[in-house]
C-alpha cells in the first residue's frame, strides 16, 4: 500500500531522512518509531505529498506521490501534525466544511463517521466545548470521511490522558478489524504500539535501524528469568561454560544459540546452587527499542 525506495530529505545541510526504504503491506497495522527528530514526521509528510523528497521514490496505492498526488491520496485518510478546527462551529459543521475542500460528502457519511469514532450525541456541540480526547476523535472522523483504504496517523495519542489513549487504541483496532483498513501510525508510546501493531520500523537520526514483525523484535535474544541462591556466581559459571551470552537486572540471562533451560539447571545444580525459578522472559518492545538507540543492536 505504501512503498518508499531510497528516499532522502535534506533541509539545507541537515539530512532529516537518509536512504529510507520500507514497505507497508496491505492489511497491516504498521508502527513507525523513533525519538523526536528521528525523521518520522518528515517521512509521513513525504508520504502525504506535503514534504517534497530530495531523492528517491514514494508510491502510495500504486501511484507516485510526486507526479500523481491526487490519485495516490484518493483512498488515504490522515491525521498529520495538530488538526485545526473552527472552535465556534459544531463538530458536524467542521466535518462538512473540511470535507468540502476535497469532494462533496453525503450527510449520511458525516453521521456514519461520527458514530464510528464515538461522538454521537456531541456532534452538534461547539468544538470549543470538546475535551482533548473528543478533539482527537473529531480529527479521526475527518480522516475517515473519504472512506479510505489507508489510514496514516501521526502521534494519535499525543496529549491524551490514560483513558483517552485506551479509547483511541480500541478505536484503531476496531477500524482495522471491521473496516479492514491498512494503518500506519507514528508514535512514541511504545506500550501502545506493542498492543496494536503487527509490524514496526525504527528510525534513528533519519536512518532505519530495524524493520520487521513485532514478534521478530522480541525474539532477537532468548532471555531467561533466573532466580537462584547466588546470581553473580551463577552467571560466572554459566559464562565459563558458554551457556549464556549476556545478563542484566540481577535476574535475567541470555541463552547462547542452541542452549536449553535444562542445560542451565543441570550445570547450576552440579555446582551446588539452588534454582528457585527459571522461565522464558518475553522481551518488551521498550527494551528492544532502547538497545537499538544505544547501539547495542545492529540494523535488521
N, C-alpha and C positions, 0 to 999 in steps of 0.2 A: 504493500500500500504506500509506503514511503521508502525511498532509496536515495542515499547520499553516496557519491563516489568521489573520493579525494577532494573534499570540499575544504577550502581555506577562506578565512576572512580576516583582513587586516584593517585596522584603524590607524592610519599613519604608519608608525614603526611598530606598533603593538599588534601582535598576532592573537586575535581572540579565539579563533578556531584554526587548527592545523591538521591538514590531511585527514579529515574525518570521513570514514567510510562505514556506513551502517545501513541495516535494512529492518524495517518494521513489518513483520508478516501479517497477513490477513487474520483477523480474529484475536490477536494478542492484546493483553494489557501490558504495555512496554514502558518501563521506568527509565528516565534519564536522570542520572545522579551526578553530583559534584558540588564542591564548595562554591560560595559566592565568587563570581569572577572566573569560574571554570570554563565558561562558554556555553552553558545550557540555553540561556535565553537568546543568545546570538544565534545558536543553531536553530531554535524554534522560529525565531524571526525570519531566518532564511527559508525555512520550510513553508512559511506563510507568505513569502514574497514581500515582506516588509523590510528586510535587510538584504542587500544585493551581495552575493558571494564574490570574493576576489577571483577565485578559480574553482573548478570542479563542477559537478553536475548534480542537480537535485530534481528528482521526479516524484510527483505525488499523484496517486491514482493513474499512473502510467503516463502522465504529461510533464514536460519540462516546465519547472516553475518560472524560469526566466523568460521563456519565449511564448508560453501559453498559460499564463497565470489564471485566467478565468476558468478554463477547463480543469486545470489542476485542482482548484479550490472549490469547484462546484458542489462537491459532496463532502466538504470539510467544515466542521464546526470547531470553534476555538475560544478559549479564554487565554488572552495574552496580555501581560502586564496588568495594570489596575483598570478594571472596567469602569467606564464613566456613564452615569445616568443623570437624567433630569430629576432632581430631588423633589421638585414641586408638582411632578406628574405621578400618576399611579404606575404600579409595576406593569399592568396591562398596556397602558398607553406608551410606556417606554418601549415595550417589545414591538408594538405596532409601528412606532416611528423608526426604530432601529432596523426592523425588517424591510421597511420601505426604501432604505438606502440601497438594497441589493435587488430584491424582487418582491412583488406583492405577495402577502401571506394571508391565506384564508383565516377568518376569525376563529373558526373551529380549531385550526392548527395552534393558534396562540393559546387557547384554553387547554389544549392537549398537553403542551409542554409545561404550562403552569401546574397541571396536575402531576406530571412526571416528576417534577422537582419538589413537590410538596408545598406549593404556595397557594393552593386552593383556599379560598376564604380571605386571603390578603392581597389578591391581585388587583383589587380596586383601591387599596390604600396607597397614600403617597409614599414614595420611596424614602423620603426623609424620616418616616416613622419606622423604617426597617432596621433590624439589628444587622450586625456584620454578617452573621450566618445567612440571613434572608437575602442580603445583597449578593452573597456568593451563589445562592440558589437562583437568583434572578439572572446572574451572569451565565450560569449553566443553562438556564432556559433560553437565553439569547443564542447560545452556541448550538442548541438543539433545533432552533427554528427552521433551518434549511433541510431538515430531515437527513442529517449527514450519515455517511458510512464510516468516516473517521472523526474522532474527537481528539483535539490537541489541547491539553490543559497545562498551563504554566503555573506551578505552585497553587493548586486549587484549594489547599488547606491553609494558606498563609493568613495569619491573624485570627484564625478561628479558635474558639475555646474547645476543650476536650469533647463536649457534646456535639459541637458543630463539626469537628473533624470526624467523629464517628458517623454522623449523618451523611456527610459528604462521601465517606468511604462506602457506606451501604448503597448510596445512590449510584456511584460509579459501578459497583459490582452488579447492580440491578440493570443498569443500562447495557452493560456488556452481556449479561445473561439473557435478558428478554428482547433486546433490540439487535443483538449480535454485532455491536459496534467494535471496531478496532480503536483502541485508545492508547495514545501516547501521553504520558504525564511526566512533568518535571517536578521534582520535589526534594526538599532537604529533610523531610520527615521519614527517616529510614524505616521506622516501625510500621508506618502506613504503607510504604512501598512493599515491604515484606509481606503484608497481608493481602495486597490486591494484584501485584504484578507477577506475570509468569516469566518475563524476560527483562533484563536490565542492560544498560550501557553506563559506564562510569567515565566521566571526563575529569581530567586534571590538567590545569593550565592549558586548556584548549585542545589537548590530545586525548584520545580514547585509550584508557588503560585496561578496560575489561568490557567484553560484550558476550552475553550468553544467557542461558537459562538460569533462573534464580537458584534452582536446585544444584546446578554446577558450581555456583559461587559458594554454596555451603559445603560442598563435598571436596573442595580442593585439598583439604587436610583432614585426616580422620582423628579428631580429638576424643580422648577418653577421660572421663571424670574418675579420679582415683583417690580413694580415702584409705590411708594406711597409717601404721603406727609412727612412721618416720618418713615424711615425704621427701626430704632432702636426700636421705640415704637411698631411698627407693629410686629416685631419679639418677643418682650416681651409678647404681648397679645396672639400671636399665640402659643407660648411655654406654657403659662399658661393654654390655652385651649386644649393643647396636639394635636394640628393640624399639627405641624411640628416637625421634629427631629433634624434639623441642619440648619445652614445658612452660607453663605460665600460671599465674594466680594462686600458686600453692596447692592446686588440686586438679590440674589438667596436664595431660601429656599427649603428644602427637605420635602416633604409631608409625614406625618405618613401613615402607611398602611390603605387603605380604605378611605382616605380623598380625596375629590374632590376640585377643584378650587372654586366651588360655595360656599362651606362652608367657605373657606378663605375670600372671598369677603364679604359674609354676616357678618362675625364677625368683619371685619375691618370697614365696614360701620356703624354697630351698635355702634362701639367705636368712631365714628366721624372722621374717617380717609378717605381721598380721595384716591381712587385707580385709577391710570392713565394707568397701564398696568399689565396684568397677562397672562402668556403664558408658555407652556412647553419649557424646555431648554434641548436639546439633549446633554447628557454628552459626551465630547470629549474623545477619547482614551488616550490622554495625561493626562487628569485629572484623569481618572481611573488608569492609569499606575503609576502616581506619588503617589496616595493614597495607592496602593499596596506596592510600595517601601518604603513608610513612615510607613507602618504597620497599617494603618487605616482600611484596609480591610483584612479579613481573607482569607485563601485559599478557592478555589471553592470546 
